[in-house]
């Protein structure tokens, strides 16, 4: 069994990790660390776990676990790792943004691999340290990577993507209150979202001359979880040619499905799936990409990476059905 520790245990991504890992056939949850809830049952913060798991939060870490998931706020993983030492064999999966960019990937002798399995699977299998991708970055890269592989990203890409309220984290802010979010919509960080850096670096891995603009408008949705992203750019390939390229690119990827039908977000919520739909109109291709921001966009992908790091089938414990209705 893989002994697992979770740091920052009271947030949404930690709750999603616990929900999936407690039924993972190869995992034992050793501890869930939270200084604010130490000594209290997990169900105090994660009400969906009531009656399913008898475990309390702790303010003590076990430095000898096989793998630790860091579910801390962005920018806090570095300080935590400086203050807390783990055994040399302990694998680290960071769900924050501290190590995602190339310039930040090297830390105190640790080389973090960007954990998008669809392009970095071989490296993920060999590393002990993973920088888990951002949720928008996951949906957008999966939508564009097949184009990059065939050097077809030669024009600006227009991106409009809407995320659920859980993407803002468990802490309250003006735009996360129900009275503001319900029956409402707004955009934020237009053209300058923090995920643009990691998206660009992922695309350059496959198309080294990529220098077009990613014109990204992120939106806040009035639903709790999921990402619905639409992207369009110029492309001379026919729809049939594009479908063939996408299907070939993802033929060995268990969580990515390619279609030409209209898709909706409920097809992926509470799963590790990404569904990509292609539409061609004239010389423009429209790509729709949908994921659950907490699962494929965070905790599910982190578990997918853990499976690869420990030599398991990457879909182990992640056969999750969407809600559908």
Secondary structure by P-SEA (a helix, b strand, c coil): cbbbbbcccccaaaaaaaacccccccccccbbbbcccccccccccccccccccbbbbbccccccccbbbbbcccccaaaaaaaccccccbbbbbcccccccccccccccbbbccccccccaaaaacccccccccaaaaaaaaacaaaaaacccccbbbbbbbbcccccccccccccccccccccccccccccccaaaaaaaaaaacccccccccbbbbbbccccbbbbbbbbbbbcccaaaaaaaaaaaaccccccccccccccccccccccbbbbbbbbcccbbbbbbbbcccccccaaaaaaaaaaaaccccccccccccccc
